[in-house]
Amino acid sequence: MEYFISLKQYKKAIKDLNGLSVEKLEHNKKDSSYNYNYYKITINSIHYKLLGCSDDDTETEWYWVNGNCLLLIGYSYINEHREKIDSSMQ
């Protein structure tokens, strides 16, 4: 099965997820491993599956998973404040 994401859909996903607190995501422990963690969230009736790829320091790269396709959504950094996703389009 092929999945097609239009530029409009991609921009909407980035807008929906930008600034989102990572604490609001539901962790999918079954599919996750050490530095590769899967999450899901529903925003405005859209079901997003996300992959957070983290290093062993403070940075996580966030991808929107659509079929076998990974689309970069943004980054998050752990600091004294809560971790939030920052858009890759900023």
N, C-alpha and C positions, 0 to 999 in steps of 0.2 A: 504494500500500500504506500503510495506517495503522499506526502504532505506538502502543501504550498502555503506559504505565508506571504501576504502582500506587504508592501512597505507601510501601508496604512495600518495593518494589523500589528506589525512590529512596533511602530511608533506608539500605538495605543497601549501595547503591553508595557513599553518603557514608561509611559506616562502613569499607568496604573500602579506600577511597582516602584517607581522612584520615591524615595523617602519612607518606604514601608519598613516598619520595625520587624526585624528578623524574629522577634518573639511571637509575632502574630502568625507565623508559618507553622503548618502541621508537619512534623518530622515523620518521614517514612523510613523507619529503622530497618525494615526488611530488605530494602534495596540499597541501603547506604553502607559505606565502608569508611575506614579511618579518615581520610581527607576528602572524601567524595560523598556528600550527603544530599539526599533527595527530600524535597518538601512539596507541599501542595497548599494552595489557597484559592478561594473563589472570590472574585471581585466583579461586581456588576454582572452576575450570571456567567462569567467566563471562568472556567476551571484552568488554573495555571499549575503546571508541574515544573518545579525549579530544581536545578542542580547547583549546589554550592561547593566549589572546589577551593579548599583552603590550603595555605601553606602552614608551616609550623610556627609562624609568628602571629601577625595580627590581620592579615589580608585574606579576603574571600572573594573569588570571582563568581558571579551569579549568571547562570544560563537558563533560558526558557527552553524546556524540552518539548519538542513537537515531533513525535515519531522517532526517527533516528537522527533528527536534526537538532543541533544545539545552537541557539542564538544568544549572543552575549547581551545581557540586560544591564549589568553594571557591577559595581564593587562594593564591598563593605569593609570597614576597619573597626577593630575592637579598640576602644579607648576607655576613658573613665565614664563616658556617656554610653547609652544603649547603642547597640549595633543596628544601623539602618542601611538599606540598599541605596547607593548613589548611582544615578543613571549614567550609562556609557555615552549618552548623547550630549552631556553637559560640556 
